[in-house]
């Protein structure tokens, strides 16, 4: 595969670049990029930032907080984390299978004698410990599939900024996370993250036969505009949650689904879908179809069935979505 060299360490720019590659590049064949952020929390598209991030740690550690355009949960990035992005032509959203698209990463890791395995809904594991999470978005004939590779992440900072607000529980939480989260460096102690990135690039680019793609000044200007106008703004990264008079929340095998709706005279006036589910297409494209229909199982079922092939809720089934509507 051909690839982009991205040495930028600023999260708003890197997340903007991901969106730009998906919506503007239009490659005829798959391309990839490997990149890093300085300390940052990257929040899933449908998550409430205030619920996911410990703001006192964000300020203390000067951690960037940026919302991405894909689903899934919040993740912590630092210099011990390497990220990958694939942009892949895909004819139909029903053809999307994340395990197929992450396979090149698995193959590359195996050639480095790192025995990673694919498991769960979006994870790569070493000896049962998670070392990568993945997310994806389909739009206009292209799939963006991106993920993390935990080479040697600062687990204590990750725990403090993502999960634990009470300092009394930090030590216990770090111990718990370390029992579930792996480190690639443990399997390759002599390997630096720079050498690791170089080895992945070599493998994914057909051992250097596929050459890098250079972004033009015009393209870089477009990405920087997207960074400034969207991914650096409070409105995008935090925003204000609207008031709703219906709220249902559940954790399914396919992820957390949070539904909030404003109902007026039995009809849906507004509706919001949140959580860490891994929808292939952006669920916001589905929202307008809900507006004005009766808030009942029959009407919502009909709408969901008409849109089944779009995979808006990933592997969360229609019946599971309906179980929250019919509460």
DOBA-849470 format. One line per 10 residues: for each residue x, y, z negated of C-alpha. Coordinates in nm, 4 decimals. Each point is the difference from the previous one (the first is absolute). Layout:
N
X:Y:Z; ...
//
This chain:
327
0.0000:0.0000:0.0000; 0.1042:0.3585:0.0580; 0.0074:0.2187:-0.3080; 0.0233:0.3461:-0.1506; 0.2824:0.1040:-0.2305; -0.1546:0.1989:-0.2858; 0.2432:0.1332:-0.2613; -0.2484:0.2411:-0.1576; -0.0608:-0.0652:-0.3727; -0.3013:0.2284:-0.0482
-0.3262:-0.1880:-0.0534; -0.2391:0.2523:0.1637; 0.2098:-0.0063:0.3196; 0.0335:-0.3795:0.0055; -0.3715:-0.0616:-0.0540; -0.0749:0.2638:0.2654; 0.2347:-0.1810:0.2369; -0.1890:-0.3259:-0.0559; -0.3280:0.1657:0.0979; 0.1586:0.1774:0.2968
0.1479:-0.3267:0.1307; -0.3442:-0.1633:-0.0221; -0.1967:0.2788:0.1647; 0.2464:0.1541:0.2480; 0.2730:-0.2447:0.1039; -0.2072:-0.2455:0.2122; 0.2834:-0.2512:0.0631; -0.0412:-0.2791:0.2549; 0.1786:-0.2465:-0.2296; 0.0437:-0.0237:-0.3797
0.2449:0.2401:-0.1650; 0.1261:0.0285:-0.3578; 0.1713:0.2330:-0.2413; 0.1723:-0.0589:-0.3349; -0.0025:0.2895:-0.2462; 0.0344:0.1065:-0.3624; -0.1532:0.2578:-0.2338; 0.1579:0.1671:-0.2967; -0.2089:-0.0495:-0.3168; -0.3623:-0.0053:0.1147
-0.3396:-0.1536:-0.0665; -0.1901:-0.0880:0.3163; -0.3717:-0.0270:-0.0724; -0.2416:-0.2103:0.2064; -0.2443:0.1818:0.2283; -0.3049:-0.0868:-0.2094; 0.1438:0.0427:-0.3493; -0.0606:0.2678:-0.2618; 0.3465:0.1508:-0.0500; -0.0764:0.1163:-0.3530
-0.0902:-0.3546:-0.1033; 0.3111:-0.1547:0.1568; 0.2784:0.2395:-0.1005; 0.1425:0.1063:-0.3365; 0.0335:0.3738:0.0583; 0.2338:0.0616:-0.2940; 0.2544:-0.2440:0.1498; -0.0464:0.1560:0.3443; 0.1028:0.3364:-0.1438; 0.2757:-0.1404:-0.2211
0.1669:-0.1973:0.2811; -0.0876:0.2443:0.2831; -0.1770:-0.2780:0.1872; -0.1782:0.0798:0.3268; -0.3621:-0.1172:0.0255; -0.1375:-0.0585:0.3500; -0.3143:-0.1707:0.1271; 0.0522:-0.2269:0.3017; -0.2537:-0.0777:0.2736; -0.0233:-0.3738:-0.0755
-0.1845:-0.1860:-0.2736; 0.1471:-0.2056:-0.2817; 0.1372:0.1065:-0.3362; 0.2411:0.2653:-0.1204; 0.3712:-0.0856:0.0318; 0.3182:0.1513:-0.1390; 0.2953:0.0796:0.2269; 0.3555:0.0869:-0.0957; 0.3498:-0.0490:0.1427; -0.0226:-0.3707:-0.0866
-0.2978:-0.0452:0.2312; 0.0120:-0.0477:0.3794; -0.3157:0.0559:0.2056; -0.0934:-0.1272:0.3434; -0.2579:0.1089:0.2560; -0.1103:-0.1828:0.3157; -0.2109:0.1617:0.2738; -0.1548:-0.2775:0.2072; -0.2376:0.0041:0.2987; -0.3039:-0.2125:-0.0963
-0.3021:-0.0335:0.2279; -0.2694:-0.0520:-0.2654; -0.0140:0.0448:-0.3799; -0.1202:-0.3591:-0.0426; 0.3368:-0.1118:0.1417; 0.1829:0.1537:-0.2961; 0.1692:-0.2473:-0.2354; 0.2498:0.1611:-0.2371; 0.1893:-0.3270:-0.0479; 0.0845:-0.0076:0.3701
0.1311:0.3543:-0.0007; 0.2135:-0.0357:-0.3126; 0.1638:-0.3180:0.1299; 0.2970:0.1852:0.1597; 0.0924:0.1325:-0.3459; -0.0253:-0.3514:-0.1457; 0.2205:-0.1414:0.2775; 0.2606:0.2708:-0.0547; 0.0059:-0.0632:-0.3763; 0.0372:-0.3757:0.0526
0.3055:0.0630:0.2197; 0.1480:0.1909:-0.2947; -0.0585:-0.3125:-0.2136; -0.2768:0.1741:-0.1936; -0.2792:-0.2638:-0.0342; -0.2984:0.2310:0.0159; -0.3515:-0.1435:0.0478; -0.3298:0.1484:0.1175; -0.2783:-0.0307:-0.2549; -0.3212:0.1632:-0.1169
-0.1816:0.2698:0.1931; 0.3007:0.2254:0.0683; 0.3072:-0.1183:-0.1925; 0.3458:-0.1426:0.0593; 0.1444:-0.1925:-0.2945; 0.3304:-0.1488:-0.1206; -0.0429:-0.2915:-0.2411; -0.3554:0.1158:-0.0609; 0.1031:0.3607:-0.0718; -0.1284:0.2808:0.2207
0.2633:0.1891:0.1983; -0.2217:0.1631:0.2633; -0.3502:0.1364:0.0474; -0.1492:0.0761:0.3417; -0.2785:0.2114:0.1450; -0.1267:0.0768:0.3469; -0.2301:0.2164:0.2077; -0.1430:-0.0545:0.3475; -0.0871:0.2911:0.2260; -0.0661:0.0358:0.3722
0.1752:-0.3195:0.1069; 0.2971:0.0205:-0.2373; 0.0802:-0.1523:-0.3361; 0.2264:0.1656:-0.2543; 0.1300:-0.2622:-0.2415; 0.2262:0.1239:-0.2758; 0.1340:-0.1268:-0.3282; 0.2586:0.0142:-0.2742; 0.3039:-0.2142:-0.0700; 0.1096:0.0181:-0.3635
0.3756:-0.0277:0.0245; 0.0937:0.1349:-0.3436; -0.2837:0.2246:-0.1252; 0.0031:0.1766:-0.3398; -0.2727:-0.2075:-0.1657; -0.0272:0.2163:-0.3128; -0.0744:0.3153:0.1985; -0.2395:-0.1927:0.2232; -0.1955:-0.1244:-0.3019; -0.0074:0.3384:-0.1695
-0.1202:0.1952:0.3007; -0.2532:-0.2523:0.1321; -0.1546:-0.1805:-0.2923; 0.0770:0.0991:-0.3557; -0.0857:0.3334:-0.1632; 0.0774:-0.1097:-0.3561; 0.3757:-0.0094:-0.0643; -0.0526:-0.2575:-0.2791; -0.0741:-0.2638:0.2632; 0.2829:0.0773:0.2441
0.2381:-0.2749:-0.1147; -0.2717:-0.2659:0.0067; -0.1273:0.1173:0.3386; 0.3482:0.0006:0.1564; 0.0583:-0.3546:-0.1246; -0.3356:-0.1079:0.1446; 0.0650:0.1616:0.3388; 0.3502:-0.1459:0.0215; -0.1523:-0.3447:-0.0445; -0.2175:0.0597:0.3080
0.2175:0.2212:0.2223; 0.3153:-0.1225:0.1695; 0.3145:0.1684:0.1247; 0.1656:-0.0835:0.3316; 0.3392:0.0986:-0.1416; -0.0234:-0.2845:-0.2542; 0.0235:-0.2403:0.2940; 0.2765:0.1938:0.1752; 0.2003:0.1731:-0.2765; 0.2856:0.1027:0.2312
-0.2339:0.1648:0.2503; -0.0515:0.3774:-0.0054; -0.3311:0.1473:0.1100; 0.1821:0.1699:0.2909; 0.1359:-0.3365:0.1176; -0.3434:-0.1530:-0.0559; -0.1616:0.2633:0.2223; 0.2674:-0.0475:0.2661; -0.0533:-0.3786:-0.0009; -0.3784:0.0378:0.0357
0.0430:0.2514:0.2809; 0.2362:-0.2362:0.1817; -0.2406:-0.2931:-0.0301; -0.3150:0.1929:0.0954; 0.1707:0.1699:0.2977; 0.1088:-0.3300:0.1559; 0.3512:0.0428:-0.1363; 0.0363:0.3499:0.1347; -0.1181:-0.0747:0.3533; -0.3113:0.2124:-0.0561
0.1175:0.3585:-0.0385; -0.1274:0.2751:-0.2323; -0.2542:0.2570:0.1183; 0.0787:0.3655:-0.0594; -0.2811:0.2339:-0.0970; -0.0066:0.3214:0.2008; 0.0003:0.3431:-0.1623; -0.3647:0.0371:0.0994; -0.0903:-0.3304:-0.1664; 0.1894:0.0895:-0.3171
-0.1799:0.3343:-0.0074; -0.3357:-0.1805:0.0188; 0.0948:-0.2298:-0.2888; 0.1185:0.2936:-0.2111; -0.3270:0.1817:0.0682; -0.1932:-0.3082:-0.1149; 0.2216:-0.0159:-0.3097; -0.0690:0.3640:-0.0854; -0.3689:0.0155:0.0867; -0.1079:-0.3351:-0.1459
0.2446:-0.2126:-0.1955; 0.1463:0.2829:-0.2090; -0.3400:0.1345:-0.1071; -0.1838:-0.0452:-0.3264; -0.3249:-0.0386:0.1943; 0.1287:-0.3202:0.1671; 0.2127:-0.1484:-0.2766; -0.2344:0.0709:-0.2925; -0.3195:0.1668:0.1162; -0.3154:0.0306:-0.2042
-0.2271:-0.2982:-0.0470; -0.3638:0.0923:0.0704; -0.2723:-0.0626:-0.2552; -0.2120:-0.3089:0.0716; -0.3055:-0.1422:-0.1694; 0.0765:-0.3663:0.0828; 0.3235:-0.1775:-0.0821; 0.0987:-0.3681:0.0279; 0.3448:-0.1521:-0.0381; 0.1281:-0.3566:0.0402
0.3226:-0.1887:0.0559; -0.0223:-0.2702:0.2671; 0.2619:-0.2349:0.1452; 0.0364:0.2488:0.2871; 0.0602:0.2948:-0.2328; -0.1770:0.2591:-0.2126; -0.3098:0.1648:0.1471; -0.1456:0.3161:-0.1506; -0.3290:0.1321:0.1396; -0.1416:0.3405:-0.0902
-0.3133:0.1364:0.1595; -0.2351:0.2943:-0.0287; -0.3557:-0.1157:0.0558; -0.2883:0.2365:0.0718; -0.3562:-0.1306:0.0365; 0.1379:-0.3500:0.0543; 0.2282:0.1056:0.2879; 0.3796:0.0201:0.0015; 0.1045:0.3646:0.0000; 0.3711:-0.0660:-0.0614
0.2054:-0.3154:-0.0491; 0.3609:-0.0705:-0.0916; 0.1977:-0.3256:0.0169; 0.3156:-0.0168:-0.2093; 0.2389:-0.2659:-0.1293; 0.3060:-0.1896:0.1161; -0.1656:-0.2187:0.2652; 0.1981:-0.0395:0.3224; -0.2376:0.1071:0.2729; 0.1326:-0.0242:0.3544
-0.2036:0.2958:0.1258; -0.0579:0.3101:-0.2110; -0.3226:-0.0397:-0.2006; -0.0675:0.3732:0.0415; -0.1016:-0.0779:0.3579; -0.2826:-0.2114:-0.1420; -0.1238:0.2565:-0.2539; -0.2082:0.2159:0.2428; -0.2101:-0.3051:0.0886; -0.1089:-0.0264:-0.3646
-0.1263:0.3557:-0.0244; -0.3786:0.0143:0.0085; -0.0738:-0.3733:-0.0256; -0.1891:-0.1509:-0.2972; 0.2293:-0.1089:-0.2825; -0.1154:-0.3608:-0.0118; 0.1435:-0.3416:0.0776; -0.1862:-0.0579:0.3271; 0.1067:0.3226:0.1693; 0.3578:-0.0141:-0.1241
0.0257:-0.3672:0.1050; -0.1149:0.0877:0.3530; 0.2589:0.2779:0.0247; 0.2821:-0.2209:-0.1285; -0.0875:-0.2809:0.2405; 0.0057:0.2419:0.2930; 0.3551:0.0995:-0.0966; 0.1466:-0.3345:-0.1074; 0.2703:-0.0091:0.2681; 0.1514:0.3294:-0.1173
0.1373:-0.1485:-0.3252; -0.0641:0.3213:-0.1912; 0.0291:-0.1774:-0.3370; 0.2740:-0.2455:0.0954; -0.0745:-0.3418:-0.1493; -0.2745:0.1248:-0.2326; -0.3112:-0.1672:0.1405; -0.3310:0.1618:0.0870; -0.1620:-0.1982:-0.2812; 0.2497:0.1406:-0.2497
-0.0669:0.3549:0.1190; -0.3725:-0.0646:-0.0245; 0.0363:-0.1342:-0.3541; 0.0904:0.3548:-0.1027; -0.2831:0.1592:0.1975; -0.2576:-0.2360:-0.1531; 0.1015:0.0552:-0.3636
//
